[in-house]
Amino acid sequence: MDGDGRPEMTDDEATVTAADIARIAGVGRAAVSNWRRRYADFPEPVGGTASSPTFSLKEIEEWLRLQGKVQALPLRERAWQQIRAATDDLRLGEAVAEAAELLCGKGTPRLVPQQAVELLKEYREQSGEEAVRFLLDRYAEVHSRRLAETPPEVAEFMARLAGPGVRTVLDPACGLGILLSAMKGVEHAYGQEIEEALARIAKIRLDLTGIPGEVRAGDSLRDDAWPDLLVDAVVCHPPFNERNWGYDELVHSPRWEYGLPPKTESELAWVQHALSHLVPGGLALLLLPAVVAARRSGRRIRSNLLRRGALQAVIGLSAKTVGGTGLPVHIWILRKPADDGPPPSRVLMAEAEPGTFDEVIEVWREFQADREREIDRPGLCRTVPVIELVDDAVDVTPGRYVGAQEVSASDFPAIRERLLRGLKRTIELIPEAVPGGGRTMPLVTVSELERIGALEMVQAGRFEIDGTGQPVITDQDLLSGSRPRGQTSPEGRIRLRPGDVVVAVRGGELAARVIRESGLLLGPRLTLLRPDPAHLDADFLAGFLQATAAVAGTPSGIGRFDPRRSQVPRLPLEEQRRYGEAFRRIAEFGDQLREIEQAAHRALVSIALGFVTGTLTPPPGRGSA
C-alpha cells in the first residue's frame, strides 16, 4: 500500500479493455476482435466478462511490440491506462480531475495510483501543460457519446459575439469548460456543472487558459450556486430535450418572467435562467436545438421575449458544424432589458458556417450599434420586424427569413458567360476510363504500409483552435472543399508538408485531401498519412481511401471508418501514379461541378427575374409555330 493506505497498482496489475487496446494501437475495435481470432498467442483475458473482457496491460504491450503494431507504449498512454484501470467508468472523471489537479500542484492522491502520478510528472517534465491537456482531451474522447461538447470553433464564435467588453461571465451548465475557456480577457468567470468531476475539470481548463474563475458543482435550475450573481454575459450549451429538469418543483420560481416553461421546453427554462443572471443590458448566448425556435408549446414565451426586446438575434448553424447530435442548432442572443429606450422593433436572423463567422460578427456589431437598422444580405442575414414574427406560430427559425443570395437581371450576361466558360472547362475535366475486365487487385492495409515504412500515420487529438499563429486545416475545410480559414498556435502541433494526405470523418461523411501547399497545421481529430514518395503515390492513396468510404455506403459505416484498416491495391509505383493522376483529375472534376452548380443556380434566378420584371425577354423567332 502507498502512504494513504491505497493498494499500489503496478504495470503487472493494470488492465485494459478492447477499446483501450484499439486506442493504443490506433485501430478500430473490430481489428482487436480479429486479432483475438487470428492470433493464437494473443493474450488471454484476465478479468471482465465474456462480452467485455479485460487484459493485462503488460501482456498486451509486449504482444503489440512483438507483432510490430507499436514500437513502445508512449509514456502518456502508460499513465492513462494506470488511471483508467484504477477505477470504473462512473468514477473515471474523478480520477482524471484528481490527476490533472496533481499535475497542477493541487490536492493529494486518493484514486490515482502513485505509479501513475510519477509517470504523469515525468510526462509533464517533457511536455509541460500539454500533459494536463492530454488528460482532459482523452477523458472527453472516452466519454464523447455521453458528453455534449461545444466544438471549439463554435465556442470561439459565441465568445466573439459576446463582445470584447465583457468583464464577468457565467456558464450555468459548463460541462468540460470549453465555452468558459473561450471567454479570454474576462476579469472573472463563474461556472456551475451538475457533475462534481466535470466541475473540477472545467476549473482546471480555466486555469490552463489563464482565466480567473470559480466553478461549483450542482443543478443550476434546482439549486443555483450563484443565486445573487449578476454578470455582463452568460454563455451556455445546456442539455437538449431534458424532461426531468425540475418543472414540478420550480413552478413558482421568480425566474419565469416571460412565462412558465412547459415540461417539454427545458431549453426555455435555461433561457430565462440565463436572463435572470444578467446586469441590465447584459447579453446571454445559448446554443439550442433548432426545434426550440418553432415548437408550438413554447410560442407564448417566444412571443414575450420578442415583444419585450429580450430576444435580439437567432443564428442558424448546420448539423455538420456542430456534429454529435446530428441536429441543426441555433445560437440565441438575448439582452436583459434596460431603461435605455423602447424595445427594438427588429431581430437579427442569420445563417452561419465557419467561413462566414467573421461576416456575421461584423453584422451583429452593426445591429448592436443601431437596433432599428434595416439589414438585408441575402444568403447571410436579415433584420426582421418583430411584428412579422409574432404571428400564430411565433417561428424564429432563421431559414424562414434569410433569403437566397441576391442576383439581379442585369447580371445575367456576365453570369451566362462565366457559366459557358465553366461548362467548357467541365467538359475538358470529364474523367476517362476503359473497361478493366473485372480483375481483382491484391490489397494491402494502411496498417501494413505503416509497418513496412511506406508511410507514417499520425492521428491528431482534441485541442482548441485559439485563433492565433499559423493556418490550420480542419474537418470543416476538408468536408466543404474550402481553403483553411482558422489559425492556431504552432506549439505542440503537427506541421503538414506538400504531399501529405489528411483524412476527416464527421457526420457520416469522409474526405481525404492531398496537401499541395506549405505552412499548414493539422487540425483536431484529423488523421495524417505521410507516404514515402519512393514507395507510395499520395493521390493514389487519397483516391482509394475516398473510394473505400463510398463502398461503406451508409453514414454509420463511414462513421466507423478506420484508416489503418482501410485497404488499397498493392501496385507498382508507376501503376500507382497512373491511378493517382486519374484520382487527381476526378477531384478537380468534383470541384468544378460544385462551381457549375452555383453558377447555374445564379443564372436561373437572374434570367427568371429578368423575365418577370421585363428587363429581359426571350430571343425573337423562337417558340413560334
HELIX and SHEET records of a PDB file:
HELIX    1   1 ALA A   18  ALA A   25  1                                   8    
HELIX    2   2 ARG A   29  ARG A   38  1                                  10    
HELIX    3   3 LEU A   57  LEU A   66  1                                  10    
HELIX    4   4 LEU A   75  ALA A   85  1                                  11    
HELIX    5   5 ASP A   89  ARG A   91  5                                   3    
HELIX    6   6 LEU A   92  LEU A  103  1                                  12    
HELIX    7   7 GLN A  114  SER A  127  1                                  14    
HELIX    8   8 GLU A  130  VAL A  142  1                                  13    
HELIX    9   9 PRO A  152  ALA A  162  1                                  11    
HELIX   10  10 ILE A  178  SER A  181  1                                   4    
HELIX   11  11 GLU A  196  THR A  209  1                                  14    
HELIX   12  12 SER A  266  SER A  276  1                                  11    
HELIX   13  13 ALA A  290  ALA A  293  5                                   4    
HELIX   14  14 ARG A  296  GLY A  298  5                                   3    
HELIX   15  15 ARG A  299  ARG A  307  1                                   9    
HELIX   16  16 ALA A  319  VAL A  322  1                                   4    
HELIX   17  17 PRO A  354  THR A  356  5                                   3    
HELIX   18  18 PHE A  357  ALA A  369  1                                  13    
HELIX   19  19 VAL A  386  LEU A  389  1                                   4    
HELIX   20  20 PRO A  398  ARG A  400  5                                   3    
HELIX   21  21 ALA A  409  ASP A  411  5                                   3    
HELIX   22  22 PHE A  412  LEU A  429  1                                  18    
HELIX   23  23 VAL A  446  ARG A  451  1                                   6    
HELIX   24  24 ASP A  475  SER A  480  1                                   6    
HELIX   25  25 ALA A  538  ALA A  552  1                                  15    
HELIX   26  26 PRO A  555  GLY A  559  1                                   5    
HELIX   27  27 PRO A  563  ARG A  565  5                                   3    
HELIX   28  28 LEU A  573  THR A  613  1                                  41    
SHEET    1   A 3 THR A  15  THR A  17  0                                        
SHEET    2   A 3 PRO A  53  SER A  56 -1                                        
SHEET    3   A 3 GLY A  47  GLY A  48 -1                                        
SHEET    1   B10 GLY A 213  ALA A 217  0                                        
SHEET    2   B10 HIS A 188  GLU A 193  1                                        
SHEET    3   B10 THR A 168  ASP A 171  1                                        
SHEET    4   B10 VAL A 231  CYS A 236  1                                        
SHEET    5   B10 LEU A 278  PRO A 289  1                                        
SHEET    6   B10 VAL A 329  ARG A 335 -1                                        
SHEET    7   B10 LEU A 311  LEU A 317 -1                                        
SHEET    8   B10 ARG A 346  ALA A 352  1                                        
SHEET    9   B10 CYS A 381  PRO A 385 -1                                        
SHEET   10   B10 ASP A 376  ARG A 377 -1                                        
SHEET    1   C 2 LEU A 443  THR A 445  0                                        
SHEET    2   C 2 GLN A 567  PRO A 569 -1                                        
SHEET    1   D 4 LEU A 455  GLN A 459  0                                        
SHEET    2   D 4 THR A 527  PRO A 531 -1                                        
SHEET    3   D 4 VAL A 501  ARG A 506 -1                                        
SHEET    4   D 4 GLU A 509  VAL A 514 -1                                        
SHEET    1   E 3 GLY A 486  THR A 488  0                                        
SHEET    2   E 3 GLN A 470  ILE A 473 -1                                        
SHEET    3   E 3 LEU A 521  LEU A 522  1                                        
END                                                                             
